[in-house]
Amino acid sequence: MNPLINISMIIISIVLIISILLQSKGVGLGGLAGGDSGGVYTQRRGIEKVMFYITISLSVVFIILALLSVILTK
């Protein structure tokens, strides 16, 4: 297996875990600054929206790398 794929999968998985943890449902990024979400659904805005798209992009890249690593080992 290609070591470049392994290293990139490790890096992407760490960044993906961090981006998921930053999006905790109960707190939200506004709650980290002292704001109260009140338990009501709110639309993602600003940095929360950017983090959401980053998380989706990282997960797609991770899946592609995983499939690529399976294909290359055969």
N, C-alpha and C positions, 0 to 999 in steps of 0.2 A: 504494500500500500504506500501511496505517496506521502512522505512526511509533511509536505506543505499542506495537504488537505487536512491531516490530523491537527496540525498546529492552528490552522485557521478555524477548524471546528471547535477547538478548545477556547479560542479567543471569542468567537461569536457566541458560544454557549454562556460564557461568563458575562458578556455584555447583555445578552438576552435575559439572563437571570436578574441582573441589576435593573434593566428597564421594566421588567415585570414587577419587581419589588417596589419600584417608584410609583407604580400605579395602584397601590392598595385601595380597595374599594371603600373601606370605611373612612379613610383619612383624606385621600385626594391630595393633590399638590397644593390646593388652596388651604387645606387644613394644616399643612406643615407650617404655614406662615401664621397660624392662629385663627384662620377663618373657620366658620362652622357650616358644614354642609347640610345639617338638619335632616339627613336621611331621605331627602327628596331627590329624584332623578334630575340631574342638570346636564345640559349639553356640554360636550368637551369644547374648551376654548383655549386658545393660546398654547402654552407649553404642554398642557395635557393632550391636546390634539396632536401636536408634534410627536410626543412620546408614544402615543397610540400608533401612529403611522410608522415610527421607527421600530416598534415592537413587531408589527406585522411584517415589515421588510426583513428584519433580522430572522424571524422564524421561517420565511420563505427561503432565504439564503441558506439557513441551516439545513432545511429539508433537501434543497438541491445538492448541497455538499454531501449529505448523508447518502443520497441516491448515487451520486457520482463515486463515492468511496466504495459502495457495494458493487457498482458496475466495473470499476477498475480492479477489484480483487478477483474477479472471475476470469 
